């Protein structure tokens, strides 16, 4: 993920791997910048909305079908887990491997401690 100068990322916002957030762009509370999405300079993701694509298109969460039409080709499983997307749209066949990789990732932090 890349966040350029003077971008604003609010509390609760999410930026997925491969996301790029341009200079002076804003991702407001609970906004999402999806995997491999480019939010251009001065772009805006309103509260709770989803940015998807390159360049980003921004939708309210109720627009699932429009979001998915773009998101499907952004290669979430390949970018996040290094796993090729199955031919079917469902990731159910990948769940055992995805779960194993998540456990491995989070397990690396087993010995972390809070600094303060």
C-alpha positions as CSV (number, residue, x, y, z in Angstrom):
1,X,0.0,0.0,0.0
2,X,1.2,3.5,-0.8
3,X,-0.1,6.7,0.8
4,X,1.1,9.8,-0.8
5,X,1.9,13.2,0.9
6,X,-0.9,15.0,2.7
7,X,-3.4,12.2,2.3
8,X,-5.9,11.8,5.1
9,X,-6.9,8.3,6.4
10,X,-9.7,8.5,9.0
11,X,-10.3,6.2,11.9
12,X,-11.8,2.9,10.9
13,X,-10.8,3.4,7.2
14,X,-9.4,0.4,5.4
15,X,-6.8,0.3,2.6
16,X,-6.1,-3.2,1.2
17,X,-2.7,-4.5,-0.2
18,X,-1.8,-2.9,-3.5
19,X,-3.9,0.2,-2.8
20,X,-2.5,3.6,-3.7
21,X,-3.9,6.8,-2.1
22,X,-2.9,9.9,-3.9
23,X,-1.7,13.3,-2.6
24,X,-4.3,15.2,-0.6
25,X,-6.9,12.4,-1.1
26,X,-9.2,11.7,1.8
27,X,-10.6,8.3,3.0
28,X,-13.2,9.2,5.6
29,X,-14.4,7.1,8.6
30,X,-15.0,3.5,7.6
31,X,-14.2,4.2,3.9
32,X,-12.5,1.4,2.0
33,X,-9.8,1.5,-0.7
34,X,-9.9,-1.9,-2.2
35,X,-7.0,-4.1,-3.3
36,X,-5.0,-2.7,-6.3
37,X,-7.2,0.4,-6.4
38,X,-5.8,3.9,-7.2
39,X,-7.5,6.8,-5.5
40,X,-6.1,9.7,-7.4
41,X,-4.8,13.0,-5.9
42,X,-7.5,15.0,-4.3
43,X,-9.8,11.9,-4.4
44,X,-12.5,11.3,-1.8
45,X,-14.0,8.2,-0.3
46,X,-17.0,9.4,1.8
47,X,-17.9,7.9,5.1
48,X,-18.5,4.2,4.7
49,X,-18.1,4.2,0.9
50,X,-15.9,1.9,-1.2
51,X,-13.3,2.9,-3.8
52,X,-12.5,0.2,-6.3
53,X,-10.5,0.2,-9.6
54,X,-7.7,2.0,-11.3
55,X,-8.6,4.8,-11.4
56,X,-11.0,4.4,-8.5
57,X,-14.7,4.6,-8.8
58,X,-16.4,5.3,-5.5
59,X,-19.7,3.6,-4.5
60,X,-22.0,3.4,-1.4
61,X,-21.8,-0.1,0.1
62,X,-25.4,-0.7,-1.1
63,X,-24.0,-0.9,-4.7
64,X,-22.5,-4.4,-4.2
65,X,-23.1,-5.6,-7.8
66,X,-21.4,-2.5,-9.3
67,X,-18.5,-2.9,-6.8
68,X,-18.1,-6.6,-7.6
69,X,-18.2,-6.0,-11.3
70,X,-14.9,-4.1,-10.9
71,X,-13.5,-5.9,-7.8
72,X,-13.7,-9.3,-9.4
73,X,-10.8,-8.5,-11.8
74,X,-8.5,-6.8,-9.2
75,X,-7.1,-10.2,-8.1
76,X,-7.7,-10.1,-4.3
77,X,-6.6,-13.8,-3.7
78,X,-3.5,-13.3,-5.8
79,X,-2.5,-10.0,-4.3
80,X,-3.2,-10.8,-0.7
81,X,-2.5,-14.6,-0.5
82,X,-0.5,-15.4,-3.7
83,X,-3.2,-17.8,-4.8
84,X,-4.7,-17.8,-8.3
85,X,-8.4,-16.9,-8.4
86,X,-10.5,-20.0,-9.2
87,X,-12.5,-20.0,-12.4
88,X,-15.7,-19.7,-10.4
89,X,-16.3,-16.4,-8.6
90,X,-16.5,-18.1,-5.3
91,X,-13.4,-18.3,-3.1
92,X,-14.9,-21.2,-1.1
93,X,-12.6,-23.7,-2.6
94,X,-9.6,-21.6,-1.4
95,X,-10.9,-21.2,2.2
96,X,-8.7,-23.9,3.7
97,X,-5.5,-22.5,2.2
98,X,-6.6,-18.9,2.9
99,X,-7.3,-19.8,6.6
100,X,-3.9,-21.5,6.8
101,X,-2.1,-18.4,5.4
102,X,-4.0,-16.1,7.7
103,X,-3.1,-18.2,10.7
104,X,0.6,-18.2,9.7
105,X,0.5,-14.4,9.2
106,X,-1.1,-13.6,12.5
107,X,1.0,-16.3,14.3
108,X,4.1,-14.2,13.5
109,X,2.8,-11.7,16.0
110,X,2.3,-14.1,18.9
111,X,5.2,-12.7,20.8
112,X,4.4,-9.0,20.2
113,X,3.9,-6.7,23.1
114,X,2.2,-3.3,23.5
115,X,4.7,-0.4,23.7
116,X,3.7,2.7,25.6
